[in-house]
Amino acid sequence: MYIVYRCPKCGEFVLANTVNHTRTCPNCNHRAELKTLRIYGRAETPGEATELMKSLKAKEGGGEDYTPSFKRLNP
């Protein structure tokens, strides 16, 4: 499962895989524990999460096109 949250330090939307317990913001490098964050949306796949992120960023203002990059983690 993937979640979208706002970085508590810089306020940017961030995607995270819930398999992990923490996530580092790609914008400001702040590391946050996922269980302590307000979640703005959930998705089953990375593609759905990307669409959710685009929709949230567009609602926020400007309709800016956003395409996140994912790093593949080896289990």
N, C-alpha and C positions, 0 to 999 in steps of 0.2 A: 504494500500500500504506500502511496505517496501523499504527502501533505504540503500545503502552502501556508507559510507563516510570514510575519513581518519580523525582520531583524530588530531586536530590542535596542541595538546601538544606533544603526543608521536609518532604520525605517523601511528599507527595501523589502519587496516580496522575495522569498526564498523557497525553493523546492527542496524537499528532503524525503529520503526513503526511510520508512518507519522501522526497517530492519536495524538501522543504526540508532544509537541513543543520543548522539550529539551531531551537530552540523556546524560547519564553519561558513560564515557569510562570504560569498565570493566578492562582495563589494568592499567590505571593511575588515574582513578576517576575524570578526568576533565569533567566538565559539559558544554555542548555546545548547542546553539540554532540551531535547524535543518535548519531554513530558511537562515542562514548565511554561510552554509557549501557547499563545492564543492561535488556534488554527482557523484559517480563512476558507479552507476547502480540502477535500480528500479526493483521490483518484486511484483507480486500480492499476493503470499502466502509465509509463512515462509519457506516451502520446496524449492521454487524457489530462495528465498533470500540466503538460505544456499548454494545451488549449485553455485550461482553467487559469493558468498564469497570464496568458494573453488577455483573457476576458477581464480579470481583476485589474491589470494594468490599464486597459482601455477605459474601464469604469472610473478609475482614479483620475483620469484626465489626459487628454491629448491623443488617445487612441494609438499610442506608440507601439510599433511592431516589436515584439520581444521574442527572442528564440534563445532559451537557456542551453547551456552546454552541460553534459553529464560526463562524469568520470566513471569508468567501469571499475568496480571493486572486485577483486578476486576473493572468493569465499575461503 
